[in-house]
Amino acid sequence: MAIGAAKRWGKVAGTGRAGQGGTLGQRIWKARWCYLFAAPSLLLACAFSFYPTIASWYFSLLDWSGFTSSVTFIGLANYQEVIHDTYFWHAFLRSFLFMFAAVPIKLVLSLIVAIILNDRLLRLAPVFRTLFFLPVVTTAAIDGIVMTFLFSPANGPINRALIDVHLLPKPLDFLGDPHSALWTIVAVFIWKSFGIQMMYWLAALQIVPADLYEAAKMDGAGRWALIRYLTIPIILPFAAIILILAVAGALHVFALVQTMTGGGPFFSSEVMEVYIYRTAFGGTEGVPRLGYASAAAVWFGVCVLGVALIQGLVAKKANESRQSLGAGRV
């Protein structure tokens, strides 16, 4: 009976594959409506993503301000200058410092909150999920402008509250002090992107079967044991994807930094995206250098791509180790 069922399923699968045959032109014509509806999104992606990326590679080989018709091909000279630019390396290291400071805190806190809000006995869980997710909906530029008023040393409510509870003897210029500007932006970034990481974790937690929790509780497992030996191992493959998304988000904070500090004071909060923007449209001497900025962007993009590839390889190895471990136990 099982053999007969397998044969029937094989025939159905074979029919499906045969139906998908034909030449490339025939397959495209059969799926013409799919391509038609995808065309607007593809055109927008080409205009605002693919073309600018390819164009930046070409611009990086030019000595060009971006505002004149005089263009000089200089080859790899921009890349050589970037390597010897102290401001570039400071911004480069500051971007990764921002990432290493924000990502672990955000991932750990959002996981803890997601585990708490995943409890079915918590009646107000949907309300708290909405409250945590609200900052994600607002634009980063608007958040940055609002935060400049909240952290203002003159009449900002945050300074006023800290003074009222005797945590500060006098107002602190959070965004005007070179020692605190970057860390203030890190805190605001964690607050803003916290909700999206929480939703990622909640989505991962939904795959944990409820009957496993019930069985573990009947065996006497406590809450911490459930999290350590049941929840964490099951959602571990999803953690690699969530980590990659968190790292990518932490390296793209232009709007928040530009509206809060503009990279200041004294370049203390200038990350790579702000450095590229300043060089492309202003430069250290007020002269736009689009070609040089493109070289810096390509260099930084290659480094970020390398980080993503390393993360992908580590995630793949971790998943393979987990599967082999599970197979060994079986």
N, C-alpha and C positions, 0 to 999 in steps of 0.2 A: 504493500500500500504506500509506504514511504517512497519506494523507488518510482512508483507510478506518479505520485505527486511531484517528485523532483523532475521527472520527465516533462510533466505538464508545465511546471514553472520554467523549465529550460526552453520549451517551445515559445512561451510568452515572451521571455527575455530575448530569445533569438529573433522573434518577430519585431520586437521593439528596436533592436539594433538594425535589422534590415530596413525598417521604415526610415531610419535616420541616414541611410546610405545615399549614394548619388554624388554628382560632382559638387565642387565648392559653390559654383554659381547656383545650382539647384537648391542646395541647403540654404544659401543666403536668401533666395527667392521665397522659400517656404517660411522663413523666419523674418520676412520683410517688415511685418508690423512691429516686431520687437526692435529692429534697428531703427524704424521710423520714430518710435516713441523714445528711444534712447538718444536719438540724434541731438536734440537741444542740449541735454546735459553734456554730451560729448563735445559739442561745439564750445560750450562755456569752459569746459575743462581745457580744451586746446588753447583757447584765447587767454585764459587767466592762470593756467598752471603749466602746461607742457611748453607752450611757446616762450613764456618768460624764462623758464629754466634753461632751455636750449640757447636762447638769446644771451643769457648771462654768461654762458661759456664763451661765446664769441666776443662779447663786450670785454671780457677779462683779458683779452689779447690786444686791446686797443688803449691808446692814450686819448681819452675822450671825456669831455665834461658832461655830455648828454644834452647840452643845450646849444651846441654850435654844429656847423656843418664840417668843421675841420676835424678829421679823424686820422690818426696815425697808428699804423700797425706796429706794435713793439714786442710781439711774441710773449715770452714768459717773464718779461721785466716786472710786470705788476706782481707776479707771484714771488719773485725774489725780494721785492720791496716789502711785501707783506710779512715775509719771514723775519725781516730785520726791524719790524715796527713794534716798538714796546707797547704802544696803546692797543695794538691788535692782540698781543699775547695776554695783556692784562684783562681785556674784555673776554678773550677766549677762556681763560682760567676762571674768570668770574661767572661765566655762564654755567660751567660745570660745577662750580662751588654752589651756585644757586640750585642746581639740580640735586646735588648730593645732600643739601640741607633740607630741601622741600619734599622730595619724593619719599624717603623713609618715614618721616613724620606723618605725611598725608596717607600713605598706604596703611600704616599700622592703626592710626586713629580711625580711618574709614572702615577698616575691617572690624574693629571692635564695635563700632556703632552699628554696622551692618548685621553682625551676629546678634546684637541686642534687639534691633528692630525686626529681625527675622522671626522672633518669638511670636507664635500665634496667640499667646495669652495676653500680649500687650495690645490693648484695645486702641490706643492712640497712635499706634505705629504708622498708619498712613499720614496722619497729621505731621508727625516728626519727619517723615521722609520728605514731605512737601517743603517743610521749613528748611531742611538741610539742602534741598535741591534748588531753592529759589535763587541763590547767588549765581548759579550756573546760567540761568536764563538771561540775566542782565549782561550787557556788553562790558568788556574789560575797560574800554575807554571811559565809560560813565562811572564804573566802579572806581577807577583811578582818580577821577576828578572829585568824586564824593569823598574819597579817603584823604585827599589833601586838606579838606576842610575839617574832617574828623580828627586828624593828627596835628592840626595847626597849633603852634605854641602860644598863639595869642588868645584865642577863645575856643579852641577845639574841645569837644566834650570828653575825649579820651584823656587828655591832660587834666581836665577839671575833675574827672572821676578818680584818677590816680592820686591827685592831691587831696581830695576829700577823704580817701581811705588811708592817707598818710603813707603811701608807697613812694611818692615823689615829694621832695621838699619844695621844688619849683618846677615850672613847665619845662618840658624837654622837647627840643626841636628834632623830632624823630626823622623827618625827611631832610632836614638841613644839616645834620651832623654826619660827617663821612663815616663814623664808626657805627651808626645805627640805620642809615638810609637803606642799605641793601637788605638787612635783616627785617626791617619793617615791611618791605615789599614782599619778602618771603612769607611773612605771616599773612599778609593780605592775599597772596596767591593761594596759600593753603586754604584759607577761608573760602575763597571764590570757587576753587576746583574741587573742594571736599565732596560736594554732593554727587558729582559725576563718578568719582571713584567709589563712593558708597553704593551707587546704583550698579556698578560693575560687580562689586562683591555680592550684592543681593541677588543679582542674576546668577552668579556662580553657586550661591547657596541653595538656589531652587532645585539643583540637580541632586542634592543629597536626599535620598528616600526617607520619608518620615518613619517607615517601619523599622529602619535601622536604628533610629533614635530610640524608638519604643523598645526594641530588643535589647539595646545596650542599657537602657534604664532598668529593665527587668533583671539584668545581670548585676545591677548595683553600681553602674558607672555614674559618677558625678558629672556636674556641668563642665568642669575643667577637663575631665577625661574624655567627655564627648567631643569637646573642641580639639583637643590635642591628638587623639587617636582616631577620630572619625571625620570631623569636619575638615581639618587642615589637609590630611592626605588626599581627600576626594577633590577638593578645589585647587590643589596645587598646580595642575596643568593650566588652569585659568589664570593663576597668579602670574605666570610668565607673560601672558598677553596683557594683563592689566599693568604690569611693570613697564612693558614696552610703551604702552599708551601714556603712562604717567611720565616717563622720561621724555617722550616727544613733546608733551605739553609743557614740561618745565623748561625746555630749551626754546620755546616760542612764547615769550612773555613781552613782546615789543610794546603792545598797546598799554599794558599796565605800567611798565617802567617809564615809557615816554610821557604818559600823562601825570605820573606821580612825581618824578624827579628829572626826567629828560636825560638820565644818565649821570646826573650830578649828585651831590656837590663834589667838584674836583674829580669827576669821572669815577667816583667811588661806587656807583651803582650802574655803570655802563656795561651792559651785556652785549653779546655779539650782534644781535639784531639792531640795537640802538647804535652801535659803532658803525655798522654798515650803512644805516640810514644817515648818520651824521656825515660820513665820508662821501656818500653819494650826492648829497644835496647841500652840504656846507663845507666839509673838510676842516682841517685844523686851522687853515688860514682863510676860511670863508670862500674857497674856490671849490665848486663841485667836481668830483672825480668819479664818474660813473664806472669807468673801466677799472679803476683800482678797487672800488667797492665791490664790483662783480667778482674780482679775483678773491677778495676776502670772503665773499659769500660762497663761492665754489669751494674754497679751502675748508671752510667751516662745514659746509654740506657734506663733503667727503668724510670728514671726521665723524659727524653725526651718523652717517650711513655705516661707517665702520663699527660704531657703538651698537647700532641696531643689529648688524650682522652677528656680532659677538653675543648679544642677548639672545638672538634666535638660535645660535648654536648651543648655548648653555641650556636654553629651554628644551631644545630637542634632546640633548643628552639626558637632562633630568627626566623627561617623559619616557625615554627609552629605559632608563634605569628603573623607573617606577613600574613600567610594564613587565620588565624582566623579573623584578622582585615579586610582583603579583603572580606571574606565571610559575615562579619557583614555589610559592606558597601553595598554589593549586596542585 
